[in-house]
Amino acid sequence: MEPKPEQSPHHAYPDHWEADVVLRDGGTARIRPITTDDAERLVSFYEQVSDESKYYRFFAPYPRLSDRDVHRFTHHDYVDRVGLAVTIGGEFIGTVRYDRIDDRGRPASAPADEAEVAFLVQDAHQGRGVASALLEHIAAVARERGIRRFAAEVLPANNKMIKVFRDAGYTQRRSFEDGSVHLTLDLEPTEESLAVQRGREQRAEARSVQRLLAPGSVAVIGAGRTPGGVGRTVLRNLLAAGYTGRAYAVNRAFDEGLATLDGVPAHRSLGEIDEQVDLAVIAVPAHQVPEAVADCGEHGVQGLVVVSAGYAERGADGRELQRELVRQARSYGMRIIGPNAFGIINTAENVRLNASLAPESPARGRIGLFTQSGAIGIALLSGLHRRGAGLSSFISAGNRADVSGNDFLQYSFEDPDTDVALLYLESLGNPRKFTRLARRTAAVKPVVVVKGARHSGTNPPGHAVPVSRIPDATVSALMRQAGVIRVDTVTEMVDAGILLAGQPLPSGPRVAILGNSESLGLLTYDACLAEGLRPRPPIDLTTAASPQDFRDALAEALADATCDAVIVTAIPWVGEDGEAETGDGQVLAAALHTAVAGGSAKPVAVVHVEIGGLAEALAAASSTAAPRQRPTTARTAPPEAPTDREAATDRRAPTDGTTDTDRTTASAPAAPHPPAAPVAPEATPPAPEGRPRPGRIPAYPAAERAVRALAEAVKYAQWRRQAAVPGKVPELLDETIDEAGAAALIEAHLAAAPDPRGRQLGHDEARELLGRYGIDVRPTLPAPDPDAAVAAAARLGYPVALKTTAPHLRHRADLGGVRLDLTDEDALRRAYGDLTDLLGKPAELLPVVQAMAPRGVDTVVRASIDAAAGAVLSFGLAGAPSELLGDTAHRLVPVTDRDAAELIRSIRAAPVLFGWRGAAPVDTAALEELLLRLSRLVDDHPEVVSVTLEPVVVAPQGLTALGATVRLAPPPARNDLGPRRLPSY
């Protein structure tokens, strides 16, 4: 059991330092502060450390710790003396300690900013990355306590410890003194240290998923003696898939004389099994799960799949049970898929794992699939099977209490058997990390996402993660920025997945259309235009076209340098007697495949209508599935996705389980694409190794579905080309930005009004702060009466504008609260009288006078911080139409020059900025610079939690910001910086 934290006489127990981490080999461990209750654990830990490791720690033989040593190493003030321990199963496997010192190496207190640090790791756990994880966490603790440098003395022979320091990525200095290596580390994070940390995180989390998907042995806990039930079903599916490892059935209710079940050894507990079990599938009622988890942990199980239900999906009590389940499993170093999970599948020939409730294991292929819903998982497996697509791996995570979509991205990034990652997500526990991982993965292979529960504003039952208030449109834009292919339905996910897994990426948007139906060709042509593609006029081969005609036409289109992709449309051809014939689909499929095999590497898709055998023949030729080397059982897929009731029936068993709800949403046509941002032309990046060769052809029953999948491939390919040459922030901005001056202003404003909710700056305060970053806001002068308005106009110079600033009239010119182009005193006085007569007294209207700006297009620029997603920069045109239509574009901060250019071009009304209907184009270069400056401000100063510039009038030459609202507050805590840690919900 964990010790009860004891109050320090100097500082309260810092429970926020506690963290679960994934080690290098994929196992988990807990890092926490050492307390006075840890004396026995420390002594036991030290006894298991080798004499050599003790010598390296103390520079002399040190067989045991004295009572004084134990007291010293367990009593800390958590400020000047801090000790952290790594625990598994409640026992220490590693420790680290720092003591603050002065410039002479003597014990000290603040303001001394250096500390001596020392590590000790149990020999049995060396090489697992324990010391590296401890260094990350103790460095974060030290920075929090005002320590800026670590000093360490290491014996020259202690190469492992020297390597830990050397590889950490911190700025360091080394010297050799008195027979030891003296190391000094500056603890300020660097780009290199952050890259090292994230690289270790990726490898560890990927390995943790790999251990779950490729176990050497599996025990199904809860497999019943009679057929039926969840446990027995999982065992049956495991054996039917041809699992290559060793399988066991475990149930405490088994008779003592029962030796086997379904041909595998049967045991009453894991302790009866002679070998270590790698993976346990737990299918017992929820109240029995803790006992099963403890049995697994005590016998070295590496990971769990918990299909048992009755957790967070049942409410507050179930949510607490779920938290305790995660805490218990992690305390033993195990990761969890579930609870309420549908299971996992790995089709690799050397594994063949089906530890799920899916009765048939899918064919082996190149698509990885992660889903948070069992019902959606069933539908996706069926849909992919019907389309001839194979899978490399499948995870249905249920309540995703531990292993999540982020972990799956970490695994997919380096999995050589996965070319495309498909994810159905209903919640994002860490949006910042998701976009970071998705961007890195999408740079080498496509990532296709369906986001369920988009408009509810809450998480689905069972998903105990923080709720992000960020609008779904913003989430979609941020996914696009990260290279994620965001689609609306699981059908679109399958459509895009099979094209991306079986076809090369298109080099552009130009599409050739050919087929034997003029009408179907025109439908395809219209669909291409609607999706922003550039179709060529359809080539009508007439209904008399033979398979050879299709082959020749397709070969010619593939050889044409003016097209980037081809869509083939086919209907049953008409015989000599005028009767429609279904024809031989296999012959047509063979003809198309021959043309593709001999043509250039361009994507090809087929739209077909009732041609017998064509879809099956194309699936056989174009399947993403690799042929198996062993006989398989026949598989039949239902013609439609299962209903929620059917899914629940499939899972019903003594575990009192429930299922997720199918939240598939209707798709909506995408808007035409605005003008593209200028980018340097780049060759399409090569496909990952093992990517299917061109010529494998996906088939679609409707033109719109084929075109939408192709359009997503075109946009993704463009993103890949752009991502190959990252954008940058122009250096000229540095010369006109006063970061230190802005920081001083922010500190002074927050100190003047200490409120955790922050404060909104006045107009002049906002102008001053924005001015430090080169953002000029046109001044306004108050006009409480006509004479004050005239005096203000005299100071500013005519012509002027008179406008109200009352909250209910702000930015509402349509209500009559603005008077423009007032050229003299008489006009200003008349306007003042009209304004007050129409809308109310000056004290209610709060009128101001402002010098007129050059005419142009009114826009709105905003920056805000979402606690989950981070800082977001937004842009749109000013006015009610844009607000009603939601025509706003978003990018994550910090933005680059390319992001800024894309941001203003990605709204639907973008043509207004580029000379729509003969108007003069506005100065978009000035607008891009403004976006870059505002991005820098909120990125440099997280205390700036929101900024609104409205309106920003963009003229043919230059722009003018007429209004600004700035809010300051203590910055929200970030969960994507600092040392590695698993989320705790």
N, C-alpha and C positions, 0 to 999 in steps of 0.2 A: 504493500500500500504506500501511496505517496505521503510524505510527512506533512503534518499540519504546519503551515507557515507561522513563524513566531515573529512578533514585532521586534525590530531592532531598536536599541536605545537611541540610535541616530537617525534612522530612516525607516519608513514602513516597508514591509515586504513588497518588492516590485513584481506583482503577479503578471504585469504586461511583458516581462522578460521571458515568461514561459512560452515554449513553442514546440510544435511537432515538426520534425524535419525528415526528409527522405535522404538516406545515405547513398553512397556511390553504387552499392550493389542492389538498390531498389528497396531495401528494408527501411522501416521507419524507426525513429528513436525520439525521445523527448529531451529537450534542453530546459533546465530550470535553475534558479538560484539555489545554492547550497545553504541549508539552515542548520540550526543547532541540533535538530533532531536527526541529523544524518551521520552521527558519530559511528554507529555500528556499520552502516553501509560503507563509509569511507574506509574503515579498518578492513572489512571484508574485501572491498575492491583492491586495496593495496596488497593484500595477501596473495591475490591472483596475478599480480604484475611480476614479470620476470626480474631477476637480479640485474640484468643488463639494462632494462628500461629504468629501474630505480637508480642505477648508476648515472645514466644519462640525465635524469631529473635532478639529482642532488650532487653530482660530480664526485661521489664517493660511495662506497658500500653503505647501504641504508636498509637493512633487512626488514625493519618494522618501524611503525610510527609510535612515538612516545605519546603519553597523555597530553603533554604540552603541544605537540604537533597537531594532534586531533582537535584540541581546543582552538588552536590558531586557524586551522583550515576549515572549521565549521562555524566560526564566529566572525561575522562581517558586518560592516555598517552600511553596505550597499552604496557607498559613495567613494571613499578612499580605498577600501578593501572590498573586493568582490570576488566571489567564486561561483562558477557555473559547473553543472554536472550534466552529462549525457546518460540517460537511463533507458534500459530495456527491461520490461518485467519488474520495474521498480528498483532494480539494482544498477549501481554505477558501472559504466564501461569506459568513461573518460571524464577528466576534469580539467578546468583551466582556472587560473587565478591571476588577478592583477593587484598590485600594491602601488599606490601613488608615491612618487619620489620627487625630491628636488633635484637641482642641477648637480648636486654632489652624490646622488644615489641614496640619500637618506630618506626614511619615511616622512611624508609631508601631507599637507591638506591643500585645498584650493587656496590661492589661484595657481598652484603648481599644476602644470598641464602635461606631465609625463608620468608613465607608470611602467613598472617592471612586470612582465607577463611570463607565465610558465605553464606548460601542458604536461599531462600524463594520460596515456591511453593504454588500456588493457591489451596485452599482446594478441589475444584471440580476436580482437576487433581492429587491429591495425591494418591499414590498407582499405578500409571501408569509407574513408573520407570523414572520420570523426573529428580529427584535429582541424581540418579545413572548415567544417561547419562551426566548431567552437570558436575559431578565430573570427569568423564573420559576426557571430553573436556577441562575443566579448568586445569586439571593436565598436559595435553599435552601442553597447552599454557604456563604454568608455567615452564615446563622443557625447552621449546624453549627459554624462557627469563632468563634462568640461575637459576631458583628457584628449590631447591632440597627437600624442606620440606614444608608441610602445618601445620599450627597450627589452632585449632578451639576450641572455648568455647561453650559447649552445656549444657543446663539445664538437670538435671537427668531425669525429666519427659518427655523429648523430645525423646522418644524411637525410633521413626521412623528415626530421623536424626542420632542417634547413630548407628542404624542398617546399614544405608547407608555407614557410614565410616567403620564399622566393617566388612561388607561383601565385601568391595571393593578388598580385597586381597593384599593390600599394607602392608609393614612392618609398624607397628604402636605401639605407647606407650600411655598409659592412666594414668591419675592421677586425684584425686579429690581435687580441690582447691577453697576456698572461695565460697562454695555452688554450684559449677559448675564442669562439667567433662571437663578436659583439654586433648585434643587429639592432638597427633603429628603423621603425616603420612610421611614416606619417599616415595618420588614420583618415585623412580627408579622402572620400571616395574619388576615384579617377575613372576615366572611361575604360581603362584596362581592368581595374578591379571589378567594375560593374559587368564587363564582358565576361570575365572569369567566373563571377558569381552566377550569371545567367547560363553560361555554358555548363557549369556543374549541375545547376538546377535541371537543365534539359536532359543531360545524360542520366541523372538519378531518377527523374520522374519517368523517362522513357523506359528505363530498366525496370522500374516498379510495375509498369503495365506489361512489359515483356514477360516478367516472371509469372504474372497471372495468366497470360495467353499461351505460354509454352511450358507448362509444368511437367515434371518427370513422373509425377504420381498424383492421383486425385482420389479423395475420399468424399463420398456423398453421405452426409450426416442427416439421417431422417428417412432413408430409403425403407419403405414399408415392406412387410412380408407378403402382402397381397398386392396384386396388380392395381394400378391406379395410384393417385396421390402424387404430389409434386416431387417428392424425393425419388420414388420409384420411376417416375417419368424421366427425370433428369438422368438417372442411371441407365435407363433403357436407351435414351438418345445418345449418351456418351458411348455406349458399346456399339450401337448401330452405326455410328460415324467411323468406326474403326480406329478409335483412340490408340496411339502407339505406345503410351506409357502404361503404368500399372494402376488399376482401379480397385477401390475398396468400397464396400457397403458398410455403413456404421449406423447402429441403432441400439440404444440401451435396452430396448424391449425385445431384442432377439433372444431366442432360447439359447441356452448354453451349448446345446448340441448342434446348432446351426453352423455349418462350415462355409457354405457358399450361398450366394444369391445371384441369380442370373449369370452364373458361371464365374463370379468374382468372389474373393474371400470376404466373408461376413464377420464383423466384430461388434462387440458391445461398446467399445470405446477406442479412441486412437491409441491409448497406451498398450493395447493388445497387438498393434501392428509392429512388426520387427524393424521397419525402416522409417525414415522421416518422410512425412507426407508434405508435398509442396503446396497443393491447393485443396481447400475444403469447400464443398458446396453445402450450405446449411439450409435445410428444409424442415425445420421443426417449428412448433408454435413459438410465438415471440417470447413467452415467459420462460421457455427452455433455452433460448439462444445464449444468454450469458454463460450458462454452464458449458455449452458447446464451444463457445469462444475461448473460455478458460482452458478447456481440454486441448484445443488447437494450439493456443499460445504456449502451454507448458510442454508440448511435444514438437515444437519447432516448425509448425506450419507457416508458410511464407505469405499466403494470401487467402482471402475469403470471398466467396460469392454468396450473398445472403438473399435467398429468394423468399424468405419468410416475410409476411406482411404484418401490419399492426403497429406501425411506427408513426412518423410525422404526418402521414396522410390521415391519421385518426384524430388529430388535434393536439392540444398543448401537452397532455400527458404522454402521448406517443412521441412528440417531438423531444421530450426530455429522455425517453427511452432510447431514441435514436442517437442523441448526443452521448449518452453513456455507452452505447454500443461502439461508437467511434473511439471514444476515450479508451475503452477496454482493449479494443483490437490494436490500436496504435501503441499502447503500453507494452505490448508483446512484439512490436516491430512489424505488424501485419497491416496491409491495406485492404480496403473493402470495396467491392462492387455491390451496390444496393444500399439499404435493404429494399424489399419489394421489387427485386430485380427480375428480369426475364431470363438473364444468363449471358454467356459469352461463347463465341465460336472462333476457332482458328483453323483455316483450311489447309495450312501448310502440310505438304506430303509427309514430313517427318513428325507431325504433331496430330493432325486430324482430331481436333478437340471440339466437341459439341456439348458443353456443360450448360445447356439451356433447355427451355421448354419447347423449342422448335422441334417438331417431330422429324424433320429432314434437314440434314446439314446442307447448306448451299454448295454449289460447285466451286472449285478453286478458281480464283480470279485476282484482279488487280485493284479492287475497290475496297476501301476500309469504311465501315459503317458504325456510327455511334448514335444511340437514341436514348432519350430520357423517358420514353413511353413504351410499355410492352405492346400495346395495341398497334401503335405506329410501327414498332419493330416487326410485328407479324406482317403488316401491310407492305412494308418495304422489302422484306425477304421474299414475299410472294411476287411483288411487282418486278423485282430484279430477276427472279427465276423465270418468269414468263417471258422476259425480254432477252434471255440467254446470257445474262451478265453474272459473272462469278464474283465472289468476295475473297479478300485476303483475311479479314478479321471482322468480328461483329461484337459490339458491347451494348447491351441494353441495361442502363444503370439504375433504373427505378428511381428511388428518391435521391440518388447521387449524393449521399452523405459524405463520401470520401472521393473516390475516383470520379473525375468529371470530364467534360469536353476538353478542358485545357490539358489534362493528362493525356487524352487521346491524341491531341495535336502534337504533343511532345513525342509520343510514340510514332505517329504517322510520319513525322518529319524525317526520321532516319530509318524507317522500315523499308528495306529494299523490295518487299513484296507488295507494297501499296503505291499505286500511281495517282489515285484520286481519293480524297477523304470526304465522306458525306456525313453531316451531323444534323440530327433533329434535336433542337434545344428548346426548352421551355423556360429556362432561367439562366442568367449569367452571374455566377458568384463573384467573379473578378473581371469586369469588362476591360480594364486596362491591360491586364495580363492576357486576356483572350485576344485582343487586337494585336498585341505585340507578337504572340505566338502565331497567330493566323498570318500576319504579314510575313514572318520568316518562312513559314511552311508554304504559303502561296507563291513565294519566290521560286520554289522548285517543283511544286505539284499543286493541282487545283484543290481548293477547299470550297465545298458547296454546303450551304446552311439553310435550313428552314427554321424559323423562329416562331414557336407557338406561344400562346398566351400573350399576344402582342399588345392588346388593347385593354386588358383587364385592370392594369395598374397594380396588380398583386401577383405573387408567385403561385403556381399551382400547389394544391395540397401535397404535403410531403417534402417540398423544396424549402428547407430552412436556410435560405440565403438572404442577404440584404436586398431590399427592393430598390431598384434604380428608378428615379422619377424622370429620367431622360425620355423624351418622346420617341416613339417607334421610328418615325422618319429620321430622327437623328441617329438612332442605332443603325439603321440601314445605311446611312451615308458614311458612318464611321467604318462599317464593315467593308463598304466599297473602297474606302481609302486604304484599308489593309489588304485589298486584293481578294476579299472573300466574295464568292458568287452567292448572293442572297436571292433566294427564290421564295415564292409564296406558299407552295403546296408540295406535298411529298411526291405527287405525280411529276411536277416540274423538276424535283430533285433527281428522280430516276431518269427522266429525259436528258437532263444535262449530264448526269453521271455516266451514262452509257456512251454518250458522244465523246466526252472528254477522256474516258478510259480506252476508247477504241479508235480514236482519230487524232491526227496531228492538229496542232493549233493553227488557226487561219492567220495569214500574214496581213489581212486587211478585211474591210467590210464588203468587198465586191463579190456578188453571188451570181453564178450562172444557174438557170432553171431550165430543165429539159424534161420532156415526158410525152405521153400519148394522149393527154387530155388538155385541151386549151383552157377549159374552165378551171381545172385544178391548178394549172400553171398560173392563171391570173389570181386565184386565191392565194397562192404562194407568193406571188409578186407583191400583192397588197400587204400581206403579212410582213414581208421584208421591209417595206417602207414604214409600216407602223412601228417596227422594232429598231429603226434607225440604220438599217443596212442599205446597201446600194445595189439593188438587183438589176441585172441586164434583162432586156425583153425576153420572155419565155420562148423557148424553142419547142414548137409543136411537131412531134414526130408522127402525129395522126394515130388514130385507133388501129390502123393496119400495121403499126410498127412491130417488128419482130425483136426477139432478144438480141440478135446481132445488131439491129439498128440502135438499140439502147447502148450496146457496148461501144459502137463506133462513135456515137454522139458524146458519150461520157468521156471516152479517150480524148476526143477533140477538145472538150471543155477543160479537161485537166491539163492539156498541153497549152492552153491559151494563157498567155502571161497577163491578160487584162482581167482575170477573175481569181479570187482567193478561195472560193469554196463552191461546191456544186450541190444542188438539191435535185434529186430525181423524183418525178411524180409518175405514178403508174396506176392504171385502172385495168380491169379485165378487157382484153382486146376482143374485137368483134370478128366472128368467123364469116366465111363466104355466104352462109345462109342468113346473115344478119343477126344471128343470135349471139349474145354475149357469152364469152368463154372465160372460165377462170384460168385456163392455161396451166402450164407447168411452172409453178413458182420457183422450183429448183433450177430450171433452165435459165430463167431470168436472173436469179441470184448468181449463178455461175458466170453469166455474161458480165454482170456488173462487177463482180469480183475480179474477173480477168482484166477489165479496163483499169480498175483501181491499182491492181498489182503492177501494171506496166506504166502507170502515169506518175506524175510528180506528186510530192507530199502535200496534198490539199485535203481538207475534210470533205467527206461526202455523206449525205443523209438521204434516206429514201422515204417518200410519202406514198403510201399505198392504200388502195381501196379494194377490199375483198378479192385479193388474188390468192387463190388457194396455195398454201405451202410456201409463199414467198417469205413471210415473216420468220417462219421456222428455219428456212434455208439460209436466210441472211443471218439469223442468230447463230446458226451452226458455223457459218463462215466468219462471222464478225464477233463471236462471243469473246468476252473478256475472260472467259474461264479457260484455264489450262487443262488439257486432257488428263484425266486421272489414270493411274497405272494399275487400278484395281477395279473389280466389279463393284457397282453401286446399285442400291435398291431403286426401284422406280419412284419418281416423285410426281405428284399431281398438285397443282396450285389452284386455289379457288378462283373463279373468274372475277370476283370482286374482293375488295379489302374486307376483312372480318369486321363485324360490328363490335361495339364495346362489350355487349353481352356474350358474344361468341368468344372474345378474348378472355373474358372473365371465366367462362366455362372451361376453357382450356387450362386455366391456372387453378381452378378450384381444387382444394385439397385440405388435409387436416391442419395446414398452417394458418387457417383463417385469413387467407390472402385476399387482396383486392387488386384491381388493375387500374392503370391510368386511363384517362379519357382521351379519345381521338379528337384532337383539336385542329384537324386539317381545315384550312381556310381557302376561300375561293381566290383564284388568281385574278389580277387586274392587268390590263395591257399597259405596257410601259410607255412613257411619253417619248416623243421624238428627241433625239440627242441634240443638244446645243452645239455651237461651234467648238471644236476641239482646242485644247490648250496647245500652244506650240511646243513641240518636243523634238529632240534630235532623233533622226531616223536610226533605228537599230535593227539588227537582224533578230528574228524570233529566237529566243533562247532554245537550245536543244532540249528535246524531251528527256526526262530522267531515264537512266539505264533500265532496260526491260520494258519500256513503253511499247505498246503494240504498234506494229508497223502500219503505215498507211494502207488502206485497202479493206479494213474491217468495217463493215457498214451497218450503222444503226438504222432501224426502221420505225416509223411513226404512223399512227392511224389518222392523223390530222395535220394539215399544213402548218397551222398556228403553233403546234407543239414542236415540230421540227425546227421551225424558224426561231422560236424563242430560245431553244437550246443552242442553236448556232449563234444567235445574237449574244448570249452569255459567253460563249467561247470567244467571240470576237472581242468583247470588252475585256475579258480576262487576258487575252493575248496582248492587247494594247497595254494593259497595266503591267504585264511582265516586261514588255519592251522598255517602258518608262522606268520601272523599278531597277532595271539593269544599270541605269545611270542615275543615281539618287539626286534629288534636288538639293539646293543649298540656300543659305541665307546670305544675301549680298553683304560684303564687308563694309560697304559705304555706310550702312546703318550704324556701325560701331562709332563712327566719328561724330554722329549727331545724337547719341543717346547718353544720358547722364544717369547711369544705374545707381550710383551712390547717392546722388541728390534725390532720386525718387525714393530710395530706401529710407532716407532721413525724413522725408515728408510723410511717408506711410507710418513710420514709427511715431512721429509726433502726433498725427491725427488719431491713431489708436490709443496712445497714452492719454490724450486729452479727453477721451470718452471711453473708459474701460468698460466694455460691454461684450460678453461672449457672442452676442448676436451681431456685433459690428455696428457700423454707422454709414450713412449715405453722405457723401461729400456735397457741399454747396457748389453752385455753378463755378465760382471763381476758384475754389479749392480743386475741383475736378480739372479746370483749365490748366492750373499750375502743374498738377501731377502729370497730366497727359503731355504737357509741353516739354517735360523732361525727356520724353521719348520722341520728340519731334512731331507730335500730333497737335496741330493748331486748331483750336475751337474758337469760332468768331465770338467776340465778347457781346454781352447784352447788358443794358442798363435799365434799372427799374423805372417804371413810369406810374407812380401812384396817383398822379393827376395830370391834366393836360399841360400845365406849365413844366412839370418835370419831364414829360415826354418831349417837349420842344427843346429843353435844355440838353437832354440826352442826344437828340438828333443833331444838335449843333456840335456836340463833341465828336460824334461818330461821322458826320457828314452825310448829306443827302445823296441819293435816295435811301430811304429806310423802310423797314418793315415794323409794323406794330402787331404784337401777338400776345395772346393770353398764355399763362403758364399754370393755371389752375389744373389740378390732376384730372378732373373730368373733361377738360377741353384740350389737354396737352396732345399735340400731334394730330388734332382733329380739325384740319382746315375746312372739311366739309360741313362743319357746324358753324362756320362763320367767325371763328376765333382768330383769324389772321387777315391782316390788310397789308398788301404788298405795293412796292413802287410808289411810295409817298415822296413826292419830289420837293415839297416845300412846307412851310409852317401851316398854311391854311389847309392843305390837304391832310396834314397830320392831325390838326384839331378836329376837322370834320370826321375823320376816321375814328378818332377817340370817342367822339360823341355817339357815332353810330354803334360802336362796339358796346359801350355801356348801356345805351338804350335797348339794344337787342338782347344782351346776355346777362346784365346785372351790374352791380356796383364794382368799382375798381378793387375794393378790398376782397371781393370774391373772385375777381378775374386774375388778379396779380399780373397786370400787363407789363411788358418789357418792350424796349426799342432795340433794334438790331440793324446794322448796316446791311444793305442788299448784297446778295452774292450773285456772281454770274449765273445765267440760266443754264440748266443742265437737267440730268436725270436724278431724281430723288431716290436715295438708297438708304439702307439701314445696315449697320455693322454692329455685331454684338460679340461679347466674349463672356462666358460664364463657367463656373466650376461645378461639376457634379461629383459628389463624394465618391461615387463608384466608377464613373467613366473618366473623370479628370477634366482638364480645361478644354473647352470646345469653342471654336471660332465659327460664327454664323454670318451669313450674308444674304440679302434679298433686296428687292425694290420696296420703297416705302409706299404705303397706301393700303386701303381696305382690300382691294382685289388679291394682292399677294398674301395678305394675312388669311383671307377666307380660303384660298386655294392651298395654303401651306407651302407656297413656293419659296422655300428657304433652303440654302445649302449649308453644310456643316463640315468641318474638318477638326481633327484633334490637334491640339497645340503641343509642341511647336510646329508651325507650318513652314514649308520651304517655298522658294520662288515658284516651283512647279505647283505646289498645293494652292498657293494664292491664285495663280493663273487659272487652275481648274475650278476653284471655288466660284469665281465670278461667272464662269462659263457653264456651270452645271445647273443653274436655275432655268426654268422653262421660259422665263421672260428675258433671258440673256440677249436675244437679238436686239432689244431696245437699246442696249449699250453699244451695239456695233453698226448703227446706221440703218435701223429698221424703217422701211417705207420712205427712204430718201433723206432721213434725218442725218445730221452730222454725227459721226462716231464720237464717243466721249473718250476722255483720257483714262483708259483702263490701266495704263502703266502707273499712274498716280494712285489709282485705287488699289492696285496690287501692293504698292509700297505701304499704303496705310494699313492694309491687312497684316503685312509683315511686322510693322511697328507695334501694332496692338498685340499681336501674338507674342512678341518679345517681352512686352510689359507684363502680361499675365503669367508668362513662363518664368521670368526673372523674379516676380514678386507674387507668390501664391496668396498673399493677403488681399490682393485685388480679386475679389470673388465674383464681381460682375461689372461689366462696362457696356453701356449702350450709347452709340453715336447715331443720333437721329434728329433730323435727316442729314445725310451726307450728300451734298449736291455735286455731282460729277459733271463738269463742263467739258467742252472740246479741248480746253487747255486748263489743267489743274482741277482741284476740287476744294470744297469748303464744308467743314463740319459745323453745322449751325447749333447743335445741341449735344450735350453729353451728360450722362448719369453714371456715377462711379460709386460702388459700394465696397467698403473695406471690412474685413473680419478676420479673426484668427483663422489660419488656413486649416481646412479639414485634413485629418490624418490620411496619409497615403499608404495603400496596402501593396503597392508594387515596388517600393523602395525598401532599403534596409536588408537585413539578412534573410536568407531563404526560410520560409516557414509554410507549413500546410495550413489552409484555412480552417477556422474553428467556428462553426455556426451554432 
